[in-house]
Amino acid sequence: MGATVSALVPDKHHFCGRGGKDIIPLYRDSGAQKPNVTRGLLDTLSSALGASVSGEDLFAYVYAILASPSYVERFSEELTLPGPRIPITRNAALFARGVALGRELVGWHTYGERWGTAAKGKAQSTKAVPGTPEGYPESWSYDPIKRVLKVGEGEFAPVSPEMAAFSVSGLNILSSWLGYRMKERAGRKSSPLDDIRPERWTVDLSKELLELPWLLEVTLERFPELARFQEEVLAGPVFQESELPKPLEEEREPSGEKKEAKISKKLEKALKAQAALEGFVE
C-alpha cells in the first residue's frame, strides 16, 4: 500500500513507530475550510471533468489509487525516488468511481469516523475469552487449517490466512494488535503509562478485536477491484503535468495557524527568559 489514512492526529508512535513525519492533512486550517490542494487545481479538474470536484473528492480519488498493493507493485522502480505520482484520469465516470471507492475505504480504515461506515465481516467470537483476572490472555495463536484465532481460552473465526498474514510496511496487523494486549505486552515501552494494564478481558475488547479482521476482510476483497480501477485509469487518457497548476512556495509552507502557533511559543519562551533574567538581576 502506498498510503494509510487516520482520523486521529498521528503522534510519534504512528506507522510502525516511525512517527507521523510524512503526513498530508486534508485541510490547511482547523475549521476545515481550506483544502490542502494547489490553488486552481480543483477548478481545473472541475472544468475538464464537467463536474464539481471538492478537496475531499480529490483526497478520496488519490486514496483509491494509493491504498492498493498493486500501486506499489507496478511502480516499484519509480518509487525508488521518494514521492508518489498520481495518475488522474480525464474520464469523468472513472474519476467518480475512484472517489466512491476511496470514500468507502476511508470509512472502513477510520472505523466509520470519516465518511461512510465501519466494516462488517464474517468473523465472530465462537468461544468467549474469560472475563476474570486469571483468565486474561497470556498468549494467542492462529490455526490456518481451521481458520481460528485463539486468544487465551477464547476463539474467533473464521479468520483467513490472508487476514492473519496482512501487514503494512512489514508490520503484521493482527500480531501487533494482539501483542500489545496480552498480559505481558509486546513492543517497546515509551513511558510508565505502558505498565498500566487491563485486569480483565472485556466484551469491548472482543468487539475491538473483531472489528480488525472485519476491516482486513473487506479491504482484501476490494484489492482486485482497486487493481482493475488502476489499470483502467492508466489505459485511458490522464492529465499531463503541464496541464495542472504548480504549487506556489507559500503553499508548501506550514499554514498560517501553525506559523502563528510557533511565533506564539517563541514569544512565550522569550518572555519567560526575560522574566528569569530580571529576577536574577534583582
C-alpha positions as CSV (number, residue, x, y, z in Angstrom):
1,M,0.0,0.0,0.0
2,G,1.3,3.5,-0.9
3,A,-0.7,5.3,1.8
4,T,-2.7,4.8,5.0
5,V,-5.3,7.1,6.5
6,S,-6.2,8.2,10.0
7,A,-9.0,10.2,11.6
8,L,-6.7,10.9,14.5
9,V,-3.7,13.2,14.7
10,P,-0.6,10.9,14.3
11,D,2.0,11.0,17.1
12,K,5.5,9.6,17.3
13,H,4.1,6.1,17.7
14,H,2.2,6.2,14.4
15,F,3.1,4.0,11.5
16,C,5.2,1.2,12.9
17,G,6.7,3.5,15.5
18,R,8.3,5.7,12.8
19,G,6.1,8.7,13.7
20,G,3.8,10.8,11.6
21,K,6.5,12.5,9.5
22,D,5.1,12.2,6.0
23,I,1.6,13.4,6.8
24,I,-0.6,15.1,4.2
25,P,-3.5,16.8,6.1
26,L,-6.8,17.2,4.2
27,Y,-7.2,20.8,5.2
28,R,-4.8,23.7,6.0
29,D,-7.0,25.2,8.7
30,S,-8.7,23.9,11.9
31,G,-12.1,25.0,10.6
32,A,-11.8,22.6,7.6
33,Q,-12.4,25.4,5.1
34,K,-9.2,25.5,3.2
35,P,-8.4,22.2,1.3
36,N,-4.7,21.3,1.3
37,V,-4.7,21.5,-2.5
38,T,-2.7,23.5,-5.0
39,R,-4.5,26.7,-5.8
40,G,-6.5,26.4,-9.0
41,L,-6.2,22.6,-9.2
42,L,-9.8,21.9,-8.2
43,D,-11.2,24.4,-10.7
44,T,-9.0,22.9,-13.5
45,L,-10.3,19.4,-12.7
46,S,-13.9,20.5,-12.3
47,S,-13.8,22.3,-15.7
48,A,-12.2,19.4,-17.5
49,L,-14.4,16.7,-16.0
50,G,-17.6,18.7,-16.3
51,A,-18.5,18.1,-12.6
52,S,-17.6,19.9,-9.4
53,V,-14.5,18.4,-7.7
54,S,-14.0,19.1,-4.0
55,G,-10.9,18.7,-1.9
56,E,-12.5,15.7,-0.3
57,D,-13.3,14.2,-3.7
58,L,-9.6,14.5,-4.8
59,F,-8.4,13.1,-1.5
60,A,-10.7,10.0,-1.9
61,Y,-9.6,9.5,-5.5
62,V,-5.9,9.6,-4.6
63,Y,-6.6,7.2,-1.7
64,A,-8.2,4.7,-4.1
65,I,-5.1,4.8,-6.3
66,L,-2.6,4.5,-3.4
67,A,-4.3,2.2,-1.0
68,S,-3.7,-0.9,-3.0
69,P,-0.7,-3.2,-3.2
70,S,-0.9,-3.1,-7.0
71,Y,0.2,0.6,-7.0
72,V,3.5,-0.3,-5.2
73,E,4.0,-3.4,-7.3
74,R,3.5,-1.6,-10.6
75,F,5.6,1.4,-9.7
76,S,8.2,-0.1,-7.5
77,E,11.1,1.1,-9.7
78,E,9.7,4.7,-10.0
79,L,9.2,4.7,-6.2
80,T,12.9,4.3,-5.6
81,L,12.8,8.1,-5.9
82,P,10.6,9.0,-2.9
83,G,7.2,10.6,-3.5
84,P,4.0,9.0,-5.0
85,R,2.9,10.1,-8.5
86,I,-0.8,10.1,-9.1
87,P,-2.4,9.3,-12.5
88,I,-5.5,11.5,-12.7
89,T,-8.0,10.2,-15.2
90,R,-9.7,12.6,-17.7
91,N,-12.7,10.2,-17.7
92,A,-15.4,11.8,-15.5
93,A,-17.2,8.5,-14.8
94,L,-13.9,6.7,-13.9
95,F,-12.9,9.6,-11.7
96,A,-16.3,9.4,-9.9
97,R,-15.8,5.7,-9.4
98,G,-12.4,6.3,-7.8
99,V,-14.0,8.9,-5.5
100,A,-16.6,6.4,-4.4
101,L,-14.0,3.6,-3.9
102,G,-11.8,6.0,-1.9
103,R,-14.6,7.2,0.3
104,E,-15.6,3.6,1.1
105,L,-12.0,2.7,2.0
106,V,-11.6,5.8,4.2
107,G,-14.8,4.9,6.0
108,W,-13.5,1.4,6.8
109,H,-10.0,2.4,7.6
110,T,-11.1,5.1,10.1
111,Y,-13.7,2.7,11.7
112,G,-16.5,5.0,10.4
113,E,-15.0,8.2,11.9
114,R,-14.7,9.7,8.4
115,W,-17.1,9.1,5.5
116,G,-19.2,6.0,5.3
117,T,-19.4,3.3,7.9
118,A,-17.2,0.9,9.8
119,A,-16.5,-2.5,8.1
120,K,-18.6,-5.6,8.9
121,G,-17.2,-9.0,8.2
122,K,-17.9,-12.7,8.9
123,A,-15.7,-13.4,11.9
124,Q,-17.4,-13.9,15.2
125,S,-16.5,-14.8,18.8
126,T,-17.1,-18.5,18.8
127,K,-15.8,-19.0,22.3
128,A,-15.7,-16.2,24.8
129,V,-12.5,-15.0,26.4
130,P,-13.0,-15.4,30.2
131,G,-13.7,-12.1,31.9
132,T,-11.8,-13.0,35.1
133,P,-8.3,-11.7,36.1
134,E,-6.9,-15.2,36.0
135,G,-8.5,-15.8,32.6
136,Y,-6.8,-12.7,31.0
137,P,-4.9,-14.0,27.9
138,E,-1.2,-14.6,28.2
139,S,-0.8,-15.7,24.6
140,W,-2.5,-16.2,21.3
141,S,-2.2,-18.5,18.3
142,Y,-3.6,-19.0,14.8
143,D,-4.8,-22.2,13.2
144,P,-4.7,-21.7,9.3
145,I,-6.4,-25.0,8.7
146,K,-9.5,-24.3,10.9
147,R,-9.1,-20.6,10.3
148,V,-9.4,-20.0,14.0
149,L,-7.7,-17.2,16.0
150,K,-7.2,-18.4,19.6
151,V,-6.8,-15.7,22.2
152,G,-6.1,-17.2,25.6
153,E,-9.1,-19.6,26.2
154,G,-11.2,-17.7,23.6
155,E,-11.7,-18.3,19.9
156,F,-12.6,-16.1,16.9
157,A,-13.5,-17.4,13.5
158,P,-13.4,-17.5,10.5
159,V,-10.1,-15.7,10.0
160,S,-8.5,-16.4,6.7
161,P,-4.7,-16.9,6.3
162,E,-4.6,-13.8,4.2
163,M,-6.1,-11.8,7.0
164,A,-3.8,-13.3,9.5
165,A,-0.8,-12.5,7.3
166,F,-1.8,-9.0,6.4
167,S,0.9,-6.4,7.0
168,V,1.8,-2.8,6.3
169,S,5.4,-2.0,5.7
170,G,6.4,-5.3,7.3
171,L,4.2,-4.8,10.4
172,N,1.7,-7.7,10.8
173,I,-1.5,-6.0,11.9
174,L,-3.2,-8.8,13.9
175,S,0.0,-9.8,15.6
176,S,0.8,-6.3,16.6
177,W,-2.7,-5.6,17.9
178,L,-2.8,-8.8,20.0
179,G,0.8,-8.5,21.2
180,Y,0.1,-5.1,22.8
181,R,-2.9,-6.6,24.6
182,M,-1.5,-9.7,26.2
183,K,-0.9,-9.9,29.9
184,E,2.8,-9.3,29.2
185,R,2.7,-6.7,26.5
186,A,5.0,-6.9,23.4
187,G,6.8,-4.0,21.9
188,R,9.0,-1.2,23.3
189,K,7.9,0.8,26.4
190,S,7.9,4.5,26.0
191,S,6.7,5.7,29.4
192,P,5.5,4.3,32.8
193,L,1.9,4.5,31.4
194,D,2.8,1.4,29.4
195,D,2.8,-0.6,32.6
196,I,-0.8,0.2,33.3
197,R,-2.5,-3.0,32.0
198,P,-6.2,-4.2,31.9
199,E,-7.1,-6.6,34.7
200,R,-9.9,-8.3,32.8
201,W,-10.7,-9.0,29.2
202,T,-14.0,-7.2,28.4
203,V,-16.7,-7.5,25.9
204,D,-15.5,-4.2,24.4
205,L,-12.0,-5.7,23.9
206,S,-13.6,-8.6,22.0
207,K,-15.6,-6.2,19.9
208,E,-12.5,-4.2,19.1
209,L,-10.7,-7.4,18.1
210,L,-13.5,-8.4,15.8
211,E,-13.5,-5.0,14.1
212,L,-9.9,-5.6,13.0
213,P,-10.4,-8.8,11.0
214,W,-13.7,-7.3,9.6
215,L,-11.7,-4.4,8.3
216,L,-9.0,-6.7,6.8
217,E,-11.6,-8.9,5.2
218,V,-13.4,-6.2,3.3
219,T,-10.2,-4.5,2.4
220,L,-8.7,-7.7,0.9
221,E,-12.0,-8.2,-1.0
222,R,-11.6,-4.8,-2.6
223,F,-8.0,-5.2,-3.7
224,P,-8.8,-6.9,-7.1
225,E,-11.3,-4.1,-7.9
226,L,-8.8,-1.4,-6.9
227,A,-6.2,-3.1,-9.2
228,R,-8.7,-3.1,-12.1
229,F,-9.6,0.5,-11.4
230,Q,-5.9,1.5,-11.5
231,E,-5.4,-0.4,-14.8
232,E,-8.4,1.4,-16.4
233,V,-7.0,4.8,-15.3
234,L,-3.6,4.0,-16.8
235,A,-5.1,2.6,-20.0
236,G,-7.1,5.8,-20.7
237,P,-6.3,9.5,-21.1
238,V,-4.8,11.1,-18.0
239,F,-3.9,14.7,-17.1
240,Q,-0.3,15.7,-18.0
241,E,1.8,17.6,-15.5
242,S,1.9,20.6,-17.8
243,E,-1.9,20.9,-17.8
244,L,-2.1,21.3,-14.0
245,P,-1.2,24.3,-11.9
246,K,2.0,24.1,-9.8
247,P,2.1,24.8,-6.1
248,L,3.5,28.1,-5.0
249,E,6.2,28.3,-2.4
250,E,3.8,29.7,0.1
251,E,1.6,26.7,-0.4
252,R,4.4,24.4,0.6
253,E,4.9,26.2,3.8
254,P,3.0,25.4,7.1
255,S,-0.4,27.0,7.4
256,G,-0.8,30.5,8.9
257,E,-2.3,28.9,12.0
258,K,0.8,26.7,12.5
259,K,3.2,29.6,11.9
260,E,1.3,31.8,14.4
261,A,1.4,29.0,17.0
262,K,5.2,28.7,16.5
263,I,5.6,32.5,16.8
264,S,3.5,32.5,20.0
265,K,5.6,29.7,21.5
266,K,8.8,31.6,20.7
267,L,7.4,34.8,22.2
268,E,6.3,32.9,25.3
269,K,9.8,31.4,25.8
270,A,11.4,34.8,25.2
271,L,9.2,36.5,27.8
272,K,9.9,33.7,30.3
273,A,13.7,34.0,29.7
274,Q,13.4,37.8,30.2
275,A,11.5,37.4,33.4
276,A,14.0,34.9,34.7
277,L,16.9,37.3,33.8
278,E,15.2,40.2,35.5
279,G,14.6,38.1,38.7
280,F,18.3,37.1,38.6
281,V,19.5,40.7,38.3
282,E,17.3,41.8,41.2
